[in-house]
Amino acid sequence: MASSSVRGAALWSMGGQYIVFAVQFAVSVVISRFFLTPAEVGLFSIALAAAMMVSILQDFGITRYVAGEADLDERKIRGAYSVSIVFALAIGLVILALAWPVARFYDDARLLPLLCVIAGSYLLVPFGIVPSALLQREMDFRSLFWVNVGAASANAVVAVSLAAAGWSAMALAWAAVAQQGVRALIGMGLSGWRSPFPIRLRGTRPVLRFGSGMSALYVSGAIGTRSPELVIGRLIDFAAVGLYGRAMGLAGQLQTLVAGAIGGVFYPAFARIRDRGEDMAPPYLRVVSGYTATVWPAMALLAAASTPLVLILFGPKWAGVAPLLVWIALSEFAFTALPLHMEIPVLMGRMKKLLGLNILDTVASLSLLLVGAWFSLEGAALSRIAYGAAWFVIYAGFMRRLIGFGWGGMVAIYWKSALLSLATAGPLLAVYAFGPPPAEVGFLTLAASGAAGCLAWLAGLFIIRHPVRHEVIAMIAMLGGAARIPARRGA
């Protein structure tokens, strides 16, 4: 699990994610500060959430099927692609059919054209699914780097250009179309795979069998992940959706920046461990160590920096994001305490049990959200803390039985990662205690406190002897070795 090939793939994956994050983050700042209001962003979020409630079947588990299938051949690949085409067409038509009812439900005619454009973006998705899945299967994350960076860049150019031209929320919809189109073009170019014609549904039974189980999981999961925008938009207003969505986006982008990219690396890596019949507990504990040692400190710092960060980046009109961001960021502690909670059960063929837990998870999420949003927008954000605790209880025993790890080792990792989190946020919290309040902290002070927190994190890794320090040392060594190669060749 800690082999050089996995670390190399992780470095490419993280490198791509850092660039994608930088592009997406810059676009969100520029658009929010100069072009779109919270209500306009909320309008797009409502349209996207409504579309995604239908499009959850788009992938149909094809990415995981191609990346994790033990005996994959050209016939199965073609079957996977054919199924994805059929589902894309069906989903596009369903979204088009729902455009007018959704616009009527929220009493806003602007949702109608937004949903029509978003429907068009989903028609392009199948052309990028199989190429990216094949690259992931081969652990060719160098090529995936260019796929993801190219797609994000296309989204950024279109979004900013159209927003500057006055296209309002429609700019974000057309940016989604551009992103899917470029992803497909680059993916096919780098994977060498071409869309076969005509499509053939004969022999697609393995794909349909696997996809039906995954789709049930997607349906349950989507209700939980996409319902906040829909519930808040109905109970409160579009501006509240924009504020909540921006807080969720900041936390989600940072989580993806820090550790989200390596999830794609671990899926095929654990598939190989499964195929070799090896014990999954030791590598899983290393994954937990990596996630909690990076995501937890990052979220602690984000929660502490919420007020000055939002005011500096987005301006006073987005100040309502800050109190929401505190609770949403802290809730990520629970959601990253048991990483790969979907991937490993799928690899182990435990989808039926996973589906039952996922439904329970969704009920908890939606119930707590409804209660919180009924009182206020901040109540909706606060419900994430309660949901995080419920989520951990739901999945903890299942993951323990499936993988066989010991709670003693897990608690030791959690404790050390919590100390790292306190050390990372410590310098900024000290500024608040002995200096200006959060709303008066400027960019230089925030940047210096953040840098001091990162140094404290790095020192803490070795002071408390956190297990992830070995991976950090190994990756630094790999980066150093890669940097010396060109010099040796040119010598």
N, C-alpha and C positions, 0 to 999 in steps of 0.2 A: 504493500500500500504506500510505503514511503519511498518507492523506487524513483530513480532519476526521471523515468519516462512520465510518471504521474506528476512529479514536481514540474517538469518542463511544460507539460500540458496546462498545469495550473497557472504557471507564469504567463503563458500566452493568453489564457482565458481571463486572468485578472488584468493583464495589460489592456486587452480589448475592452473590458468592463470599465476600467478607469477612464479610457478615452470616451466611451459611450456616455458614461456618467457626466464627464466634463461638458460634452456637447449638449446633452439633455438639460443639465443644470443651467448652463449659460442661456439656452433658449428659454427656459422657464422664467429666468430672471428678466431677460430682455422683454419678453412678451408681457409679463405681468407688470413690469414697472412702466413700460412706455406705451403699450398698445391695448391690452385687454383688461377689463374690470373683473372683480370676483364673480359678478353675475354672469358675464360672458363665458368665463372659464367654467362656471357651474353649469351653464346651458350645454356646453359640449360634453361635460362629464355625465350629465343626465342621458344625452343621446348615446354616448359610448357605453354606459352601463346598461341601458336598455338593449342595445345591440349585442352586448357580450352575454346577456342572459340567454340569447338564442345561439350565439356563435361558440358557446362552450363546447359544442360537438365538432367544431371545425377540425381540430387536430385528430380527434377520434383515437387518441393513444398511438398514433402512427409514429411519432418521434420516438417514444419509448419502445415501441415494437421493433423498429428498424435498428435502434441503438443497442437493444438488449436481447434480440432473438438469437438463440444459440446456433441455429442452422438456417442462416439467411442465404437465399439464392436470388437470381434475377427474376424468377417467377413471382416470388413473394414481394420483391421490391415493386414490381409492376402492379401487383395486386394492391399494395398499400397506396400507390399513387392513384390508381383508378378509384379506389374508395374515397380518397381525399377530394377528387374532382367532383364526384357525385354529391358529397356532403357540402362542398363549397357552393355548388349551384343551388341546392335546396336551401341552405342557410341564407344565401343572398336573397332568394325569393321570399323567404319568411320575413326577413328584416324589412324588405320593401312593403310587404303586406301589413306589417305592424306600424309602419311609419305614421300613418294618419291616426290610428287609435291612440298611439302614445302622445302625439301632439295634442289630441283632444283631451286626454287624461290630465296633462299638465297645463292645458289651456294656453299653449304657445305654439303658433304656426311655424316658428323658426325651426322647430325640431324636425319638421317634415323633410326639408332638403338636406339637413344634417344627416339624418338616418339613411337617406338615399345614397349619399356619397360614401358613408361608412360601409354600407352594404357592398358597394363596388370594391372597396379595399379587401373585403374578405374573399372575393372571387380570385384574387391574386395569390392568396396564401398557399394553396396546394403546390404551386410551382417552386416554392421555397422550402417546403417542409421536408421532402425527401432528400434533396441535396445536403441540407444542414444536418439531417439525421445521419446520413452516411458519413459525413465528415466527423461527427461526434463519435460514431461507432469506431472509426479508425483512430480516434483521439488525435485527429489533425486539427488541433485548436489554433494552429498558425493560420490556416485558411479561414477558420471560423472567425478569427480576429478581423480579417478584412471584410467578411460578410456583415458582421455586426457593426463595424465602424462605418462601412459604406452606407448601410441602411439608416443608421442614426444621422449621418451627415445629410442624406437626402431629405429626411424628415425636418432637420433643422433649417435647411435652405428654403424649403417650401413654406414652412410655418412662419418664419420671420418675414420672408418676402411678401406673402399674402397678408399677414397681419399688418405690416407697414402700409400696404396698399388699401387698408380699410375693410378687409374681408371678415373681420370679427371672428366668431367661433368657427366659421367655415374654413378659415386658414388651417386650423388644427385637423379638420376632417380630411382636406386634400393632402396634408402632410402625411397622414396615415396611409393614403393611397400610394404616395411616392415611396414611402418606406418599404411597403410590401413588394412593390415592383422592383426596386433596386436590390432588395434582399434575394429575390428569385434570380435575377440576372447574374449577380456575383456568385451566388451559390452554385448555379449550374455551370458557370465558367470555371470555377475552381475545383469542383468535384468531378467534372467530366461527365456528369450524368445528364441525359437529355430526356425531356418529356416524351414518352412513347405515344404513338398514335396509330390506330384508335385505341381507346382504353378498353380493357378487358376485365370483366367482373368474374370470369371463371377462375376458380382456384383462390378466391379471396376469403374462404371460410376461416383460415387461421387469423387473418387480420380482423375479420368481423367478430370472431370469438374474443380476441384480446381487446378489441376496441369497444365492444359492448360493455365489458366490465369497467374499462377506463372511463367511458362516457358517463356511466352512473356516478362515478366519483367526481367527474367534472361538473355534472349538474348540481350535485350537492355542494361542492366547493364554491361554485359560482354564485349560488344563492347567498352564501355567507360573505364572499368577498365583494360582490357587486351591489349588494343590497343597501349599504350605507348611503350611497348617492341617491338611490331611488327613495329611500325612507326619509332622508333629510330634506330632499327636494319637495316631498309631499307634505311633511309635517311642519317644515320651517319655510325656506325659500331657496331660490337659485344662488343667491349670494352666500348663504350658509354652506351650500354644496361646494362652491368655489373655495371657501376658506378651509373646509374640512378636507377637500381633495388636495389642496396645496400642502396641508400638514401631512397627510398620508403619503403624498408624493415625495416630500423631503425625506421622511423616515424610510420609505421604500427604496428611494434612490441611494441613500447612504448604506442601507443594509445590502443592497445589490453590489454597490461599489466595494464594500469591505469583504463580503464573503459570498454573494450570490453567484458570481461567475464560476466558482469552483464546484458548485452543485452539479453542473453538467459534466465535470470531470469525474466526480465520484460515482455517478450512475454506471458508466461502462466499467469503471475500476471495480466496483462491487459486483458487477455481473461476472467479471473474470474470477473473483474470489469465490463466488457461488459455484461457478463451473468447475473450479479446482477442488471444491468441497472443503475449503479451509474455514477456520473459526473466524466469525465476523466481529467478535467482541473487541479484540485488541485494536484493529483498525478503526472501529466505530468510536471507541474512546478517544482516539487521536483526532477524529473528525469533530467530536464534541468539544475537545480541547481547542481546536482551531477556531471553531465558530464562536464559542463563548469568550475566548481571549481577544477576539477582534471586534465582533458585533457588540458585545456588552459595553466595552469602554467607549466605542463610537457613539452608541445611543445615549450613554450617560453624559457625554460631552455635548451631544446635540440637545438634550433636554435642558442642560444648564445654560446653553448658549441661545436658547430659542428666541428670547425677546430681542437682544441686540442683533442677532443674525437676521431675523425677519425684517426688522426696521431698516437695516443697512442694505439688504438685498432688494426687498420689494417695496419699501416705503410705508408711510403711515396708513394708507388705505388697506393694507394687508395685515395690520397689527393684530387683528383677531385670530390670525393663524397661531401666534406664539403660545397661548395657554392650551390650545388643542395639541400642539406639537409635543408639549411636555409629557402628557399622558400617553400619546401614541408611541413616542420614542421609548418610554419606559416599558410599555407592554411588549416590546420586541424581546425583552429578556426572556419571557416565557416561551415565545414562539421559536426562538433559536436554541432553547435548552435541549430540545430533542430533534436534531436535524435529520433530514432524509426520512421523515415520518411517512411520506408517500412512496418514495422511490424503493426503499428496501422491502416493504411488504409486497409491492408489485413484483419485484424480482423473485421473491420467495413464494409467489403464487397464493398470497393471502388476501386477495382483493375483496372477497365476500365479507370477511371480518372487517377489513379496512373501510368498506362502504358503510357498514353499520355504525362504526365509530364516527365516520365522516358526517353521517346524518345527525347523530347526536351533537357533534361539534357545531354543525350549522344551526340546529335548533337553539343551542346555547348562545351563539353569536347573534342571531336575529332577535331572540327574546330580550337579551340584555341591551341591544341597540335600541329597540323600540321603547323600552323603559327609559333609557337615558335621553333619547331624542325627544320624548314626550315632555321632559322638564326643560331642557335647553340644549344648545349646540355643544357646550362644554360637557354636559351630561353624556352626550353621545360619545365624545372622546374618552371620558372617564370610564365608560362601559368597556373600553378595550382592556383596561386593567383587570376587571372582573372576568372578562372573556378569556384573557391570557391564562389566568389561574385555572379556569374550568378546562381550557384546552389541554393544559399540562396533565391534569388529573385524568382526562379522557384517554390520552395516548400513552402515558408513562408505563402502565402495567403491560400493555400490548407490546410495546417496543422492548421492554425488559425480557418478556418471554420469547420473543422472536429472535433476538440477538444473543441473549444470555449474558449481558454485562452485569457487574455487581454495583449495587447502589453506593457502596463505600467509595469506589473509584470515581463515580459520577459526582458525589457530594464533594469530594476533595477538589475536583476540577471546578465545580461551581464556586466553591469558596475562594479559590485562588483567582478566578476570573472576576469575582465580585470585588476583591481587593484591587485588582488592576483597574476596574471601572472607577472606583473611588479615587485612585491615584490620578487617573486621566482627567477627571472633572475637577479635581482638587484645586489646581491653580486658578481656574475661573471662579470657583466658589469663594476662594480667598479674596479675589478682587471685589466681589460683591460684599463680603464681610467687612473689608477694611478700606474700600474705595467707593466709587460711584455706584448707584443702583443699576440694575440691568438695562433700563431704558436709556441711560446716559453713557453706556460703554461704547466707545468708538471702535473703528475698524482696527487700528494699530493695537489697541489694548486687547481686543478679541483675538487677533491673530497671534499676538505674543503669548497670551494665555493658552491658546490652542496648541502652539508649538511646545510650550512648557509641559502641557499635558501629554503630548506625544513622547517627549523625552522621559517623563515620569513613567509612562507605560513601558517603554523599552527598558528602562532601568529596573522596573518592577518585575519584568519577565525573569530576570536573573537573580534578583534579590529573594523573591519568594520561590524560585526554582519551578516556574510554571512549565508543564510538559511541552507547550508549544514552542519553547525557546529552541529546541532541537530543529524543528522545521524552519524556523526563521534563519538559523545559522546555515542550514543546508541550502535554502533558497538564495541567500546572499552569496554563498560559495558558487552556486550555479551561475548566478548573474555575473560574478567576477570571472568565472571561466569562459562564459560566452563573450565577455568584453575583450578577453585576451586573444581569442581565436583570430580575428582579423589582423591583429598586430603580428602574430606569428606567421600568418600566411604572407604578409607583406615584407617579412624580414628577409 
